[in-house]
Amino acid sequence: MVSFRPISRSLPLASRAALFSTCSAASATRPAVSRAAGLANKLSTSPTFRPRFRPSSMRALTTAREKVKVLLVLYDGGKHAEEVDGLLGTTQNELGIRGWLEEQGHTLVTTSDKEGENSKFDQELVDAEVIITTPDRMAGSRHQTRRKKETGLVSVRIPAYPVSSNSFHPGYLTAERLAKAKKLKIAITAGIGSDHVDLNAANKTNGGITVAEVTGSNVVSVAEHVVMTILVLVRNFVPAHEQIERGDWDVAAVAKQEYDLEGKVVGTVGVGRIGERVLRRLKPFGCTLHYYDYQALPEETAKEIGCTRVDDLGKMLEKCDIVTINCPLHEKTKGLFNKELIAKMKDGSYLINTARGAIVVKEDVAEALRDGKLAGYGGDVWFPQPAPRDHPLRTAKNPFGGGNAMVPHMSGTSLDAQRRYADGTKAILQSYLSGKHDYRPEDLIVHNGDYATKAYGQRK
């Protein structure tokens, strides 16, 4: 069987433009009869004559790019996605790309079934050329994670938990799954964070699978959530609201643990895209601002924000009334906030985590909250995720019955963030389908069989 490769894809863009220009000019200046006669004369008088273009190449000039199969792995939004079409990261609304893809003749398969070896995800991945999935976390940053020192990524399988089937977690591309994906060329993360992909395996599969994400698409959303959580905890909002819901009215009961944010000492662990934005948003509150990060902010940036770098994490924790975690998860930060480190924090301080659930030891945080060492803990990231019903941080409270500001994994998936990462995903997909591969450099994680960033894995 003969395989025809469209000539329009085998030439660089400049050559293609010149080719079409030449053909167009020739067609406009030479009558059809003369062209036919000239070609007949050449064929009859020149035994060595070869047509400039083979018939297959002529057809390729009007042939669209080969049709591809795109696998989209999202979560079910149920009736909520039907009510609000802005919930783009759901199986119902499909990032808004179905019509666009089908108009080009491509195939889009959407599923939320990703558990078990016979899942729809596994079945459809076998012959998919493109996969798009939401990330393991909707919080993170290239500025933060580019300094992660890992040698590789551990394949992870998420167990089933007795929670809703529309759980928000990605389709994990393990080495085993990638080995079965014989046609896969690109894996796109609809958001930020590509640690659901075995990147070392991706570099070795099918000549190198491109892994890309939409950098910066939700950093504002997460930074705002951090500031909101700080205020909710410090102002003791949740117990006060619960009191009103119960029909009670006891101001002293909730005011006894309510404070102003002004004048408090706040420190961030990690000062990447999110951490820096958190500090900027806290500046107007009149807080004393610190950060812990082995790479310092530019001097002019630190001066503008009014923040101070502390090069010893324990010493920073001793100073802070409020600590917010905005660093990536890797082997040095997994379980970082354990009983020993929490013991170094100020008594009655607050801890906020929108980075990764595994950065804290959940049992140790719950104990510190119950004992009053921590006045409050809040965030939206869990380990494991989705959180089982008996997860200790669902219900842990301080001795006064408050101090819990935990929510589902939602900080980076506001409707505004969903529009940004949907648009960014479409742009990456368009770059691939067009054959231009003109991706934003900051969106690339691995490309052409190698790491495009130090975010995941230590580059040679």
N, C-alpha and C positions, 0 to 999 in steps of 0.2 A: 504493500500500500504506500502510495506516495504522500509525503507530508509537505504541505505547502505553507511556507512561512511568509506572511504578508511583508512585502518589501518596505511598506511604510513604517514598519517596526524595526527593520534591520538597518535603517539609515538614521543618522543624527538629525536633530530638528532642522538645522540649517540646510542640510542636503535635501530633506523632504520639501522644504519651502521652495528651494531652487527647482526641484523636479516638477512640482505642480506649476510653478511660474512658467517654466519652459514649455510644458505641455499646453498650458492655457494659451500662451502667445502663439504657438505653432497652429493651434486650432483656429485661432482668430484670423490668421493671415493667409492660410492656404485653403483653397476650396476643397470640398470633399472629393470631387472627381479627380483633381490633380493629385491628391494624396494617394488615392487608390491606384491611379495609373503609375505613379512613381514607385510605389511599393511593388506593383506587378512587374515593372521593368527590372527592378533590382533583383527580384526573386528569379527572373528568367535569365538574366545576363550575368549574374555573379554567383557562381557555385559556392563561394566562401561566405556569402552574405548571411548574417545572423540578425534576426530582429533585435531591436534595442531592448525590448522588454518581452519576456516570456509571457504566454497567455495567463498563467497563474498570477504573475506580478501585475498584469494589467487589471485583473479582477480585484487584486488587493488594494488598489487605489480607492475603491469605493466600499471596501469591506470594513465593518466595525471591528473593534478589538474583540478577541475571543471572549465568549461569555463565561462568566465565572460563577461559582457557587460561594455565597457568603453565609457563614453561620453566625448567628447573633444570639448570645447567651445572656439573658437579662433576668430580672425578677418579676414575678407576677404582681401587678398593681391592683388586680381585681376591680371592684366597682369604683375604687378611687381613681384609677387611671381612666375609666370610662367617663367619670364626672369631670376630670381635669386633664385635658390633653397635653398640658404642660409637664406632666409626669413622663418625660421622654425616655427615662431610663427603664421603662417597663416593657414587658412583652406585648402589652396592648398597643403602645405608641411607638415602639421600635426605633427610637432616636429620630423619628421622622424621615427615615431613608427608604422605606419600601417603595413608594411610588417612583422616587428618583432612580432607584436601581432597576426596577422592572421596566421603566421606559427605555432603558438601555439594553434590555433583554437579559439582564443578569438574574440569578436566582437567589432569593433570600429565604433562609430557614431560621425561624425564631423559636427558641425554647427556653424554659426554666428548669427542665428536667436534666439534672447533671449529677445525680447520685447513683452510684453502682456501675458495674461494668457494662450493663445493658441499657444504660440511660440513653435518651434521645441525643444528648450531647455526644456520647461516644459513637453512636451509630452514624451521625451526620458528619462527624469530624473526619472520618476516613477519606472522603473525597472532596472536602472543602478546600478552597484555595485561600480563603480569607476567614479569619475568626475575629469576632469583636465580643468583648465581655467587659463587664464592670470590674473594677479593681477590688482587691482584698480590703482596701481601706480607701476612704474618700478624703483622706487627709495626708498631706505630705508635701515635699518640695524638692525640686532638683537642687537648689542651693544647699539644703540640708543633706540630702542623700548622696550627693556626688562625693562626699567624703567617707562613705561607708566602706569599711575594709573587710570585704568578704572574699573568700576564694571560690565560692559557689553558692548555689541555692539548694536547699533541701526540698525534695518533693513532698508535698503535703496532701493528705486526703482528709476532707472534712467529714466527720461522722454525722449521722442524722440525729436530730434532737427533737424532743416532743414539743416543737413550736410550729408556727404556721409554715406551710410549704412555700410561701413566697419569700423565704428568707433571703436577705441581701448578702450574698457572697458570690465570688466569681466562679467561672468554669476553670478549674485548675488544669494547666497544661503541664503535666508531669512528663518525665522522660518516656515512660511507658506509652502515654497517649500520643506523644509526638512521633514515636516510632511507627505508629499505625497511620499517621496523617501523611500519606505519601504525596499529596498534592499541595499541602499547606505552604504558602509563601510569606504570609504576613499575619501577625497577631496584633490587634489594636486594642488598647485599653481605653474604654470610654470613661476617662477620668485620669486620676494620678495614682501611680503605684503599680508596678508590674511584677511584684514578687509572687504572683500566682503562676508565673511561668518559670520552668526550669531553663534558665537562660544559657547555661553551658550546653545543655542538650539542644536548645534552639540553634545555637551557633553551628552545631554539627549536623543538623537535620536538613535534608533536601538542599544541600549546598549553602545553608545558612538562612534561617527564617528571620525576617525583619520583625522586631518587636518595637512598637511605638506607643506613646501615650500622649494625652493632651495636657502638656505642662502648663501649670498656672491656672487651670480652669476653675479651681475651687478654693484657692488659697484665701481669698477675701471672705468667702463663706465660712470657712473654718475659723479664721481669726475673729470674726464677729461672734461666732458661737462661744469661743473661749471667753471673750469679754462678758458676754451675756451670762455664762455659767459663773464667773467670778462674782458678778453682781447678785445673781440669784442666791448664791451661798452666803456672801457677806451680809446681805440685807435680810437673810433668813426668810426668803419669799415663800418657799414651798410649805413649811409648816403653817405660815400665816394664811395662805390660800386654803389649805386643807381645813383649817379652823373655820373659815367662812363657809366652806362647803358643808361642814357638819352642822351649821346653824349656830355655832358658838360665837362668843365675843369676849376675848380675854387678851387685851393688849399686852399686859405684863408677861404673859406666857410666851409670847413670840418676841417681844422687845428685849428680853433678857439675853438674847444671843444675836442681836442685830447691830451692825457696825456701819460706819461710813467707809468708803473706799479711799477717800482722800487721806493722805499721810501714811498709807500702808506701804510696806516694802514688798515689792513683787519681783520674782525672779523667773526667768524662762530657761529651761534646759533645752538648748538648741535655739539658734537664732537665724534660721533659714528664712525662706519666703513667708512662712506663717509666723514664726517666732518674732521676726522683725515687725510684721504688721500688728501683732498683738502689742508690742511695746509702743508702737506709734499711737495706737488707739487708747492706750492707758495714760499717755503723757498728759492729756488735758485734765485727768482726774487728780493730778498733783501727787502722784505716787513716786516713791524712790524706786528706780528701775535698775535691775541687775540682769546679767545673762552669763550662762556658762556654756562655752563652746571653745573647742581647741583652736578654732580659726577666728580671729578677731574681726569685728566689723571694721570697715574703713573708718579712719579717725573722724572724718567730716560727718559720716552717718551717725556715729555714736554721739557726737557732739550735738547734732541736730535733734536727736531723740532725747538726749539727756540720760543715757544709760551707761552703766559701768560694767566692765568685764571682770568676772571673778574666776581665777584659774583653778580653784579648788572647789569641787562640788559640795563637799561637806560644809565648808565655811560659808558658802552662799546659802545653803539650807538653814544654817543657824541664824541668819539675818532675816529671813523672809517670813512675812505673814502669809503670803500666797505664793505657791509654786505652780507653774504651768509647764507641762511636758510637751515639747514640740520637736522632738528628735526622731530619727528613724529607728526602726527595729533591726538590730543585727546582733552578732554574738556577744558584743560588749554591753549592749543595752537590754538584752533579754533578762527579765527579772531584776533589773537595776534597783527599782524601789521595793526592796525587801525590808524585813523587820530591822535589820542593822542600819540601813540608810534612813529609814523613816525615823529611827530613834534620834538621828541628828537634827531633825526638823524642830522648829519651835513648837512648844506645847500649844495646842489650840489653833494650829495653822490649817490652811486649806490647800488641797492638792487637786489640780485639774489635769485631765488626760484626754486629749483628742488625737493622740498620735497612734499608738498601738496598744491594745489591751495587754499584751504579753510583756510590756516594759515594766509593769508592776506585778507583784505577787498578790493575787486577789485576796487570798486568805489573810495575808499580813495587813493589807489595807483595811479589810473589814474589821479585823481585831483592833487596829489603831483607831478606827472610827468609833467602835463600841466603847473603847476605854477612854476616849476623849483626847488621846494624843493628837488626833486630827479632828478639827471641828467640822470639816466637811470634805467630801470627795465628789467630783462631778466630771462628766464627759460623755462620750458616746461610743467608745471603743471597748471591746470585750475580748476576753480569751477564756474559752474558745468562743468563736462567733459563727453562727448565732448563739446567743447565751442560753444555756438550758434554764428551765424554770427555777431550779434550785441554786442558781449561781449566787454566791454570797453577796455580791455587790448590787443585786436587785433590791435587797431589803435592809442592808446594813445602815444603822443610824447612830448618831452620837447619843450621849447620856440624856440629852434634852428631847430626844425623839425627832431630831431633824438632821440636816447635814448631808442629805443624799440628793444629788442633782444629776443622776444618771438617766440617759435616754437611749433609744435605739440608735443605730449607726446612721445619723442623719445630718451631721454638721456640714458635710461637703456636698449635700445633695439637695440644696434649695432649688426652687424652680429656676432661678437665675443661673445657678451653677449647672443645672441640667441642660439649659439652652447652650451655655458655653461649651460644655464637653460634647454635646451632640453636634454642634457646628464644627468643633475641632476634629471629631471623629470623621465627619463627612469630608473635611479637607484632606485628611490623611488618606482616606479611601479614594478620593478623587485623584490624588497624586499617584497612587498605585495603579488605578484603572487606566489612567491616561498614558501610562508608560513613562512619564516624566520623572517620577520618583524624586521630585523636588521637595522633600519633606523639610520642615523646620528642624534645624540641627538639634535644638533643645528638646524636641519630641522623641528623638531616637534613643533607644536603650541598647539594642544590638542591631547590627546591620552589616550585610556582606560577610557574615561569618565571624564577626568580632564585636567587642564591646564598643559602643559609640559614646559611652559615658562611664565614669567611675562610680556611678550610683549603685550599681549592682556588680560585685565582683572586682577584684583587683586587676587592672589592666597591666599587661607586661610593658 
